[in-house]
Amino acid sequence: MKAVVLAGGYATRLWPITKHRPKMFLPVGDSTVIDQIFAELEADDRIEEVYVSTNERFADDFRDHLADSEFDKPTLTVEDTSEEDEKFGVVGALAQLFDRENVTDDTLVVAGDNLISFGVSDFVDFFAEKGSPTLAAYDVGSRERAKSYGLVELDGDEVVDFQEKPDDPASTLVSIACYAFTAETLPLLDEYLENGNNPDEPGWFVQWLQQRESVHAYAFDEAWFDIGTPESYLEAVAWKLDGENRIADSATVENTTVGENVHVMADAELVNSSVNNAIVFPGATIRDCDVRDSIIDEKTRVENMDLAGALIGAHTQILNGE
């Protein structure tokens, strides 16, 4: 069995934090988002190869990351795009990858920005038992939120209806970006695209596929975060911290109130401040500030500010009163 980790997005909703780094490298707890997926795939002996699909802009970042990592399975495969408006769409990029890498086996496809609480091996067990295309499904608890995903209707664990991004969702159970396709299903990607169907999100392909053959859903109810916005990234970090703050040993915290869900990384300085629900990257300095619900990138200096819901890019200086 093969696996594909999708890592080709440009994460514009997280700019400037992700303007010059893939969002899959954002730290969550002691690891990064994508490394947690790699660890799961590395541990499952059924998965022989892992293809990491990214774009030309971030290809060198991924080469360096994989070269320094502890993982043996991942292989980088690069789509021929470097800007958001050049993207093939996920389905188009997948079809090209399967052709480029000659993938003809059962294949697991998972988004590299997904923080999932279930074990990937459990998902593969379910797929092996059903012997049909399989998706992971999660109850997002909000019909408004469900509009952004593929809506799943089940009979037991079989998908009986699938609607990608419905205007008026009838429920809140959605498909997340974790799929397993049988070897027999892979050639259908070309048929789907040749017929002029939407190349963007895998959900459109699943909707088309579900009308032609049996598709099953692995439903889980623990936690899932699609790290695509500042809010979802902060939520994912808070879930990973599980009520405890994480402050690096080399960080300096002086006369500062540290509230809940705070991750302070190496060599950061917090002085005469209040910080709550925030991520402070390495080497950042916060002095005489009230910071909440914010992300402060590396080697940034902020003084005499009241920040709420802020995204401040790397190497920035904001010195109020200067």
N, C-alpha and C positions, 0 to 999 in steps of 0.2 A: 504494500500500500504506500502511496505517496501522499505528501501534504504540501499545500501552498499557503504561505502566510502573506496576506495582502498588505503591502506597505507602500503603496504608490500615491497616496493622497498628499495634498499640499497644506492642509489644515489651516486654511485662511481665517477661520473663525477664532483661532488661537494666536493669530499674529498680535504682537511681534514676538511672542515667546517661541513660536514655531517657524518663524520666517527663515531662520538659518539652521534649524535642526529638525529632523523628523519627529513628529509627535510621539511615535512609538518609543523614542528614547527618553521621554519624560519620566522622571523618577516617581515610583509609587512604592512607599515603604523602603525596603532594602534593595529593591531591584528596579528594573524598568518594566514598562507595560509589555513590550515584546519579548523580553527575556523570560518573563513568567510563562509565556506561551511556548517558547523554545524549550524550556525545562520540561514541560509536560510532554512535548513531542519527542524529546530525547529519551525520555523514560519508557516510552511504549515501543517494544521490539517489533511490533507489527508495521510500524512506520519506518520505511527504509531510507527515504530521502525527503528532505524538506526544502522546497524552493521558496526563496524570499523574493517577492515581486515588488520592485520599486521603480522609480523614474530616474532619468539621467541626472537630475539636479542633486539627488541625495545618494547616488550610487557610491561615491567615494566614502561618504559617511558610513554606509552599511558595510563596505569592504573593510574599513578600519574596525568597525564594531565587531564584525564576525571574526576577524583575524585575532582580536584580543579576547574573544569569548572562550568559554569552557566547552562550547557545544561543537560536536563533530558533524551532525547531519545537515545543517543549513548550507545551501548553495545560493548565491545571489544570481538573480535573473532580471535583466533590466529592460523595461519598455522604452521605446524610442520617443520619450517626451521629456520636456524640461519646464513646461509652463502649464498652468491650470487649463487654459483653453485648448491645449493640444491633446488632452487626455482621450484615450480610446473608450472610456467607460470600463467598469470592472468586468463586465461580461466579455467585451471585446478584448481586454487585456488578458483575461483568462484563456480565451480561445487561442490567442497568439502564443501564450506561454505553453499551452499543451502541445501546440505544433512545434514551437522552437525547441522544447526540451524532450519531445517525443514521449509525452506522458500518455500511457494507454491503460493504466491500472486503476483500481478503485482509488479515489482521491478525496482527502479531507481538505476543505478550504475554510480558512479562518482569518478574520480581520486582525491585523497586528495592533490595532488600537482598542481591542476588546478586552476588558478586564472581567473574566468570568469566574464564577464560584464553583462550578462543577468540574470534575476531572475529565480531561479530554479522553482518557482511556475508557471512562464510563460511556461517553458518547460513542466511541468506536465500537464498544461492546454492543450497544443498542443497534447501531447500523449493521453490524455483522449478523445480529439476530434477525433483523427485518429483511435484509438482502435487497433493499430498495433505496432510492435517494432519500436522504434524511436531513432534516433541519433541526436546529435548536430553537425552542420557543419559550418566551418569558412573558409574564403578565406585568405590563408597565403600570397598571393601576389607574390610568388616565386616558380617556377617549381622545382628549386633545393631543396628548403625547403619541397615542397610537397612530395618528394621522401621518406621522413621519416615517412609519415602518410598514412592513408587510403584515397584514392582518391574517391570522390563521384561524380557521374553523376546523374542529376535530370531531371525529367519531371514534372514540377510544383514543388511540394514538395515531390514527391515520388522518391525513389532511384531506378534508372533503371540499374545502374552498380556501382560496388564497387571493387576497386583494392587496396589491402593492400601493401604498400611500392612499388609502381611501379618504374621500372627503367627509364621509359620515360613518365612521367605524361602528360596527354593531357590538364589538366587545373590546377588550384591552389586551388580548393575547397576541403577541407579535413574534415574527421571526427575527432572530438576531443573525449577525454575520458569521455563522458557523454552519457549514454544510458538509455532507458527505455524499459523493456521487459515485455510482457504480461505473465500472469500466465501460459498460454498454451505453451509459448516459452521455459520456464525454463527446462522442461525435455529434450529438444533437445540438451542441452549442453552435456548430457551424450552420446547421439547418436553421436554427433560430435566428442567427444573424443574417443569413442569406435572404431570409424572408422579410427583412426590414424591421425586425423588432427592436425594442429599446435596448441599447448596448450598455446602459449606465449601471444600474444596480442589479445584483444577482436575483433580487426578489422578482423582477420582471421575468427572468428566465424560469424561476421556480413556479410562478403563476402559470406560465405557458406550459411547463412540464407537467404540472399537477393535472392539467386537463387531458393529458395523454397517457399517463401511467401512475401507478401507486407511489405516493410520497408519504413518509412517516415523520412524526415530530417527537423529539426528545424534549419534553417539558420539564423545566426546573423552576424552583421557587426561592432560591437563596438570594443571590445578588448578581447584578450585571450592570456594567457601566460602559457606555459607548463614549469614549473620551474624544469628543469633538468640539466641546465648548469649555470656556473657563469654569462654568458652573459644574459640568460633569466631571472635570478633572479634580476640582476641589472635593466633590462628593466621593470620588473614587479614593482619593488620599485619605479622607476622613474614615471611610469604611476600612481601609487597610490599617490605619492607625488604631482602630477599634477603641477609641476613647482615650488613648494615650498619645501625648506629644512625642515627637522624635527630634532631638536636638543633638547635633554632631558634637563629639568631644572637643573638636578644635574650634567650635563656635564660641563667641563671647556674648554673654547675656548679663547685662548690668542694669540694676534698678529698672527692670522691665517686667511688666505683668504679661505672662504668657497664658492665654486662655485655652480654649479647646481646639483640637484639630490643627495643630501647628507643626509644620515640618521645617526645621532650620538646618541647612546643610553646612558643609565644611567651611570654616574660616569666615562665616558670616558674623556680623556684629549687630546686636540689638542693644541700644543704650537709651535709657530714659524714655521708654516707649511702652505702648500697649499693643499686643499683637494677638489676633484671634482669627481662627479659620483662615490660615494663610500658609503659603509656600514661599520660603525664602531660599533662593539658590546660592551656590557657593560664592563666597567673597562679597556678598551684598552687605551694605551698611545701612542701618535704619537708626536714626537718632531723633529723639524728641518728636515722635510720631504716634499717631493712633492708626493702626492698620488692621483692617478686617475684610474678610471675603476677597482677598487679593493674592496676586502672584507677582513676586518681585524677582526678576531674572538676575543672572550672575553679574558680579562686579558693578552693581548699580548702587548709587548713593542717594538716599532720600533723607531730608532733614526738615523738621518743622512742618510736617504735613499731616492732614487728616484724610486717609485714603479708605474708600469703601468700594469694592467691586473693581479694583484697579488691575490692569495688566501693564507692567512696566518692563520694557525690553532691556536687554543686556547693555552694560556700559553706559547707562543713562545717569545723569545727575539732575536731581530736582531739589534745589536748595531754596526754600521759601524765605523771602526777605533778603536774599542776596542781590 
